Amino acid sequence: MSSWIDDCRRYTGWVRAGAVLATAALVLAGFADAQQQAAAPATPEATRVRPPRVVKPGVKTPGVQRPLSELHPQVVFPVAGSPDWSVMTKDAVWITSARANQVVQLLPATGKPGLMVDIPRPCSGLAYGWGSVWVPSCGSHKLLRLDESTGKVTAEIPADPANSEGGIAVGAGSVWLVAKPSTLLRIDPEKNAVVASLELPSESENPAFGDGYIWVSSFGHGQLLKVDPKSNRVVDSIAVGPQPRFLTVGAGAVWTLNQGDGTISRVDMKTDKLVATIVCGIPGTGGDITFGAGSVWATLYDFPLTQVDAKTNLPVKQWAGKGGDGLRFGFGSLWLSNGGQQNVWRISPEQK
């Protein structure tokens, strides 16, 4: 009997040992499989694909492009944060700085900064009218009205800018701003209130005023929209270059800076026809465009300034280098905001 019990005990030990070995084998197999999975290349679905880098070729015409060192500012104003949008008042230039949560007054007469006003993430342009600077705020989701003499906020109007790269305009006795999602708001400066609204096609966010109409670039549709302020309706749409963003008015035309391919489109305001497409080689996000001294001027990172002759529709000068992003013409000068360099240049349009 004892022999049979011993045999049973030996058999039970063998079974247990076999189970332990089997378990160990499974654990080792699982570990090896995990190592193989970790070492295996990621599947296409798991790989994060970065968007292609936008190539900015600039103008290729010989003699047009030159280094930024050949562009000579009259005055350099230091502006902390990220100087960008600007607007001219009767005696000053106002600049937004979203990173510093401020708008800053620059004084052309003295070459020095003036007032500094705290604004939560100023964005989507600046406008001037009725003794006030109008500041869209992406931080407060409002349109703020500042007294140009004191910088004090005199009104806050609920209006959430549609895009930080949107815009604001003054004309036909009103202030015009595109709010989310793509709603053109008409603000009465006497009431400090929205008195009309118009739903626009998606990604139509930048208004300008010219020849009695509001013109809005439609980034998502490659169009320029014409709005009649008498009826508050879109009365025409004109195909322009791909992804038009910023725009300016001058020489009887609306000019759009097209981020899709870096061209500038010229639309005649009388005929509503596209009359020129100007190759400037400055595609990509950011940038700005303005009109002054008989020329159209554009800016973009790495190409701070491009000059287009409004008579010939040809780019005649382009400066390449680090700088650029915001641009306006006023007081006989160009005002170039260099966001990365934290300064604003006052530049004579008469550059060699």
TIZAVEX-845446 format. One line per field, with one value per residue (C-alpha): x, y negated, z; residue in three letters; residue number from 1. Coordinates in nm, 2 decimals, decimal comma. Each point is the difference from the previous one (the first is absolute). Example, Ala and Ser with C-alpha at 12.3 -4.5 7.8 and 13.67 -1.06 7.14 Angstrom:
# residues 2
east	(1,23/0,14) $
north	(0,45/-0,34) $
up	(0,78/-0,07) $
residu	(ala/ser) $
num	(1/2) $
This chain:
# residues 352
east	(0,00/0,28/0,16/-0,33/-0,02/0,36/-0,08/-0,30/0,21/0,27/-0,27/-0,16/0,33/0,07/-0,34/0,06/0,35/-0,14/-0,26/0,26/0,22/-0,30/-0,09/0,36/0,00/-0,32/0,14/0,33/-0,19/-0,22/0,31/0,17/-0,32/-0,02/0,36/-0,07/-0,30/0,20/0,28/-0,23/-0,05/-0,32/-0,29/-0,09/-0,31/0,21/0,26/-0,05/0,04/0,12/-0,14/0,24/0,22/-0,12/0,28/0,02/0,19/-0,04/0,01/0,23/0,02/0,37/0,07/-0,32/0,11/0,26/0,12/-0,18/0,32/-0,07/-0,33/0,07/-0,26/-0,04/-0,09/-0,01/-0,25/0,04/-0,33/0,00/-0,18/-0,12/-0,06/-0,24/-0,32/0,01/-0,23/0,06/-0,19/0,03/0,34/0,11/0,05/-0,16/0,15/-0,13/0,22/-0,19/0,27/0,03/-0,38/0,04/-0,06/0,27/-0,01/0,30/0,05/0,13/0,07/0,25/0,11/-0,10/-0,27/-0,30/-0,29/-0,01/-0,34/-0,05/-0,23/-0,05/0,15/-0,06/-0,06/-0,17/0,12/-0,06/-0,23/-0,03/-0,31/-0,21/0,30/0,06/0,22/-0,21/0,18/-0,13/0,10/0,03/0,06/-0,32/-0,20/-0,11/0,06/0,15/-0,02/0,29/0,01/0,29/0,11/0,00/0,00/-0,29/-0,26/-0,32/-0,21/0,00/-0,21/-0,06/0,17/0,22/0,25/-0,04/0,37/0,31/0,11/-0,33/-0,05/-0,21/-0,11/-0,17/-0,23/-0,36/-0,04/0,08/0,26/0,01/0,14/-0,04/-0,09/-0,02/-0,08/0,00/-0,25/0,06/-0,11/-0,09/0,06/-0,15/0,26/-0,28/-0,16/0,31/-0,22/-0,04/-0,28/0,02/0,16/0,06/0,09/0,29/0,15/0,23/0,35/-0,09/0,16/0,18/-0,20/0,12/-0,19/0,03/-0,21/-0,31/0,01/0,13/0,24/0,06/0,27/-0,14/0,30/-0,19/-0,14/0,26/-0,23/-0,04/-0,35/-0,17/-0,25/-0,24/-0,03/-0,34/-0,15/0,24/0,02/0,27/-0,05/0,29/0,28/0,32/0,24/0,36/0,31/0,00/-0,06/-0,03/0,05/0,11/-0,11/0,04/-0,16/0,17/0,02/-0,36/0,05/-0,01/0,32/0,01/0,30/-0,05/0,15/-0,05/0,26/0,15/-0,16/-0,18/-0,34/-0,12/-0,37/-0,15/-0,26/-0,21/-0,02/0,04/0,24/0,34/0,24/0,34/0,17/0,34/0,26/0,19/0,11/-0,12/-0,24/-0,08/-0,17/0,04/0,09/-0,18/-0,06/-0,05/-0,01/0,19/0,22/-0,13/0,10/-0,14/0,22/-0,01/0,18/0,06/0,25/0,34/-0,12/-0,07/-0,08/-0,11/-0,09/-0,24/-0,03/-0,38/0,05/0,17/-0,13/0,36/0,21/0,29/0,18/0,01/0,21/0,09/0,10/-0,12/-0,30/-0,34/-0,36/-0,21/-0,01/-0,18/0,06/-0,05/0,18/0,18/0,17/-0,03/-0,04/0,14/-0,07/0,28/-0,17/0,31/0,23/-0,24/0,02/-0,17/0,18/-0,10/0,12/0,00/-0,17/0,29/0,24/0,28) $
north	(0,00/-0,24/0,07/-0,09/-0,33/-0,09/0,07/-0,23/-0,27/0,02/-0,02/-0,30/-0,18/0,07/-0,15/-0,31/-0,05/0,04/-0,27/-0,23/0,05/-0,05/-0,32/-0,13/0,09/-0,20/-0,30/0,01/0,03/-0,30/-0,21/0,09/-0,09/-0,33/-0,07/0,08/-0,23/-0,28/0,04/0,03/-0,32/-0,19/0,05/-0,28/-0,07/-0,05/-0,23/-0,37/-0,17/-0,36/-0,24/-0,08/-0,30/-0,29/-0,11/-0,38/-0,05/-0,38/-0,19/0,16/-0,30/-0,11/-0,32/0,00/0,20/-0,14/0,06/-0,16/-0,18/-0,23/-0,11/-0,30/-0,10/-0,36/0,09/0,33/0,03/0,28/0,17/0,29/0,33/0,05/-0,33/0,06/-0,19/-0,38/-0,30/-0,37/-0,26/-0,38/-0,02/0,35/0,36/0,28/0,35/0,32/0,24/0,32/0,17/-0,31/-0,04/-0,36/-0,27/-0,25/-0,36/-0,13/-0,37/-0,09/-0,36/0,11/0,34/0,14/0,23/-0,16/0,17/0,37/0,17/0,34/0,21/0,38/0,14/-0,28/0,16/-0,03/-0,35/-0,35/-0,28/-0,37/-0,23/-0,23/-0,10/0,37/0,29/0,32/0,32/0,35/0,21/0,38/0,02/-0,17/0,10/-0,36/-0,31/-0,27/-0,37/-0,22/-0,37/-0,11/-0,27/0,20/0,36/0,07/0,26/-0,18/0,29/0,38/0,16/0,38/0,12/0,30/-0,04/0,28/0,04/-0,15/-0,07/-0,17/-0,37/-0,31/-0,30/-0,34/-0,14/-0,11/-0,14/0,34/0,23/0,35/0,31/0,37/0,21/0,37/0,20/-0,23/-0,27/-0,36/-0,23/-0,36/-0,21/-0,35/-0,22/-0,22/0,29/0,22/0,29/0,25/-0,13/0,25/0,33/0,20/0,37/0,05/0,31/0,19/-0,15/-0,34/-0,22/-0,31/-0,31/-0,33/-0,31/-0,15/-0,18/0,01/0,38/0,25/0,25/0,33/0,25/0,36/0,21/0,33/-0,07/-0,20/-0,29/-0,37/-0,08/-0,34/-0,11/-0,30/-0,18/-0,14/0,34/0,19/0,27/0,16/-0,14/0,17/0,25/-0,01/0,29/-0,09/0,20/0,30/-0,07/-0,38/-0,14/-0,36/-0,28/-0,37/-0,27/-0,25/-0,12/0,09/0,36/0,26/0,20/0,34/0,18/0,36/0,24/0,30/-0,09/-0,33/-0,21/-0,33/-0,04/-0,33/-0,05/-0,32/-0,15/-0,14/0,31/0,26/0,18/0,16/-0,20/0,13/0,29/-0,11/0,27/-0,09/0,34/-0,06/0,28/0,12/-0,12/-0,34/-0,31/-0,32/-0,24/-0,38/-0,28/-0,32/-0,23/0,15/0,36/0,31/0,13/0,35/0,17/0,35/0,17/0,04/-0,26/-0,31/-0,23/0,04/-0,30/0,02/-0,29/-0,07/-0,14/0,31/0,27/0,12/0,06/-0,24/0,06/0,28/0,02/0,34/0,07/0,05/-0,22/-0,11/0,10/-0,33/-0,29/-0,34/-0,33/-0,33/-0,33/0,04/0,31/0,38/0,15/0,35/0,22/0,25/0,25/0,22/-0,29/-0,18/-0,34/-0,22/-0,17/-0,34/0,02/-0,26/0,14/-0,15/0,29/0,07) $
up	(0,00/0,08/-0,34/-0,18/0,20/-0,08/-0,37/0,02/0,17/-0,27/-0,27/0,16/0,02/-0,37/-0,09/0,21/-0,15/-0,34/0,07/0,13/-0,31/-0,23/0,17/-0,02/-0,37/-0,06/0,19/-0,20/-0,33/0,10/0,09/-0,33/-0,20/0,18/-0,09/-0,36/0,00/0,16/-0,26/-0,29/-0,21/0,07/-0,24/-0,23/0,21/0,31/-0,17/0,05/-0,33/0,01/-0,25/-0,28/0,05/-0,21/-0,23/-0,05/-0,32/-0,02/-0,32/-0,26/-0,24/-0,01/0,19/0,21/0,31/0,24/0,36/0,29/0,09/-0,29/0,16/0,22/0,27/0,10/0,36/0,19/0,28/0,25/0,08/0,24/-0,07/-0,36/-0,18/-0,29/-0,10/-0,04/-0,07/-0,05/0,20/-0,05/0,18/0,10/-0,11/0,21/0,01/0,14/0,20/0,08/0,20/0,22/0,01/-0,09/-0,27/-0,02/-0,13/-0,20/-0,06/-0,34/0,11/0,27/-0,11/0,34/0,14/0,18/0,17/0,08/0,05/0,15/-0,24/0,03/-0,32/-0,25/-0,34/-0,33/-0,09/0,12/-0,13/0,07/0,00/0,21/0,21/0,10/-0,07/-0,04/0,12/-0,05/0,30/-0,04/0,37/0,11/-0,31/-0,04/-0,20/0,22/-0,07/0,13/0,03/-0,22/0,25/0,32/-0,11/0,23/-0,10/-0,06/-0,13/-0,02/-0,27/0,00/-0,32/-0,01/-0,30/-0,25/-0,04/0,16/-0,36/-0,07/-0,04/0,08/-0,22/0,03/-0,26/-0,08/0,35/0,16/0,14/-0,17/0,15/-0,09/0,31/0,04/-0,20/-0,30/0,09/-0,12/0,28/-0,05/0,31/0,05/0,17/0,14/0,18/0,05/-0,11/-0,28/-0,22/-0,29/-0,08/-0,32/-0,02/-0,24/-0,17/0,24/0,06/-0,13/0,27/-0,13/-0,09/-0,16/-0,11/-0,34/-0,26/0,22/0,06/0,25/-0,16/0,18/-0,09/0,00/0,10/-0,03/-0,34/-0,19/-0,04/0,07/0,12/-0,06/0,26/-0,05/0,33/-0,11/-0,01/0,22/-0,28/-0,21/-0,35/-0,18/0,05/-0,21/-0,04/0,11/0,09/0,24/0,37/-0,01/0,35/0,04/-0,23/-0,06/-0,21/-0,24/-0,36/-0,06/0,10/0,27/0,04/0,17/0,14/-0,08/0,25/-0,22/-0,27/0,11/-0,28/0,03/-0,18/-0,13/-0,03/-0,17/0,24/-0,29/-0,22/0,28/-0,23/0,08/-0,21/0,11/0,19/0,12/0,08/0,31/0,13/0,36/0,10/0,35/0,32/0,15/-0,20/-0,09/-0,28/-0,03/-0,26/-0,01/-0,21/-0,33/0,10/0,16/0,28/0,15/0,29/0,11/0,22/-0,18/-0,26/0,22/-0,29/-0,36/-0,22/-0,29/-0,24/-0,04/-0,35/-0,14/0,23/0,04/0,31/-0,02/0,33/0,26/0,31/0,15/0,35/0,36/0,09/-0,11/0,07/0,04/-0,23/-0,05/-0,18/0,17/0,07/-0,33/0,12/0,02/0,35/0,00/0,31/0,05/0,24/0,05/0,06/0,23/-0,18/-0,25/-0,28/-0,15/-0,36/-0,28/-0,32/-0,19/0,01/-0,25) $
residu	(met/ser/ser/trp/ile/asp/asp/cys/arg/arg/tyr/thr/gly/trp/val/arg/ala/gly/ala/val/leu/ala/thr/ala/ala/leu/val/leu/ala/gly/phe/ala/asp/ala/gln/gln/gln/ala/ala/ala/pro/ala/thr/pro/glu/ala/thr/arg/val/arg/pro/pro/arg/val/val/lys/pro/gly/val/lys/thr/pro/gly/val/gln/arg/pro/leu/ser/glu/leu/his/pro/gln/val/val/phe/pro/val/ala/gly/ser/pro/asp/trp/ser/val/met/thr/lys/asp/ala/val/trp/ile/thr/ser/ala/arg/ala/asn/gln/val/val/gln/leu/leu/pro/ala/thr/gly/lys/pro/gly/leu/met/val/asp/ile/pro/arg/pro/cys/ser/gly/leu/ala/tyr/gly/trp/gly/ser/val/trp/val/pro/ser/cys/gly/ser/his/lys/leu/leu/arg/leu/asp/glu/ser/thr/gly/lys/val/thr/ala/glu/ile/pro/ala/asp/pro/ala/asn/ser/glu/gly/gly/ile/ala/val/gly/ala/gly/ser/val/trp/leu/val/ala/lys/pro/ser/thr/leu/leu/arg/ile/asp/pro/glu/lys/asn/ala/val/val/ala/ser/leu/glu/leu/pro/ser/glu/ser/glu/asn/pro/ala/phe/gly/asp/gly/tyr/ile/trp/val/ser/ser/phe/gly/his/gly/gln/leu/leu/lys/val/asp/pro/lys/ser/asn/arg/val/val/asp/ser/ile/ala/val/gly/pro/gln/pro/arg/phe/leu/thr/val/gly/ala/gly/ala/val/trp/thr/leu/asn/gln/gly/asp/gly/thr/ile/ser/arg/val/asp/met/lys/thr/asp/lys/leu/val/ala/thr/ile/val/cys/gly/ile/pro/gly/thr/gly/gly/asp/ile/thr/phe/gly/ala/gly/ser/val/trp/ala/thr/leu/tyr/asp/phe/pro/leu/thr/gln/val/asp/ala/lys/thr/asn/leu/pro/val/lys/gln/trp/ala/gly/lys/gly/gly/asp/gly/leu/arg/phe/gly/phe/gly/ser/leu/trp/leu/ser/asn/gly/gly/gln/gln/asn/val/trp/arg/ile/ser/pro/glu/gln/lys) $
num	(1/2/3/4/5/6/7/8/9/10/11/12/13/14/15/16/17/18/19/20/21/22/23/24/25/26/27/28/29/30/31/32/33/34/35/36/37/38/39/40/41/42/43/44/45/46/47/48/49/50/51/52/53/54/55/56/57/58/59/60/61/62/63/64/65/66/67/68/69/70/71/72/73/74/75/76/77/78/79/80/81/82/83/84/85/86/87/88/89/90/91/92/93/94/95/96/97/98/99/100/101/102/103/104/105/106/107/108/109/110/111/112/113/114/115/116/117/118/119/120/121/122/123/124/125/126/127/128/129/130/131/132/133/134/135/136/137/138/139/140/141/142/143/144/145/146/147/148/149/150/151/152/153/154/155/156/157/158/159/160/161/162/163/164/165/166/167/168/169/170/171/172/173/174/175/176/177/178/179/180/181/182/183/184/185/186/187/188/189/190/191/192/193/194/195/196/197/198/199/200/201/202/203/204/205/206/207/208/209/210/211/212/213/214/215/216/217/218/219/220/221/222/223/224/225/226/227/228/229/230/231/232/233/234/235/236/237/238/239/240/241/242/243/244/245/246/247/248/249/250/251/252/253/254/255/256/257/258/259/260/261/262/263/264/265/266/267/268/269/270/271/272/273/274/275/276/277/278/279/280/281/282/283/284/285/286/287/288/289/290/291/292/293/294/295/296/297/298/299/300/301/302/303/304/305/306/307/308/309/310/311/312/313/314/315/316/317/318/319/320/321/322/323/324/325/326/327/328/329/330/331/332/333/334/335/336/337/338/339/340/341/342/343/344/345/346/347/348/349/350/351/352) $
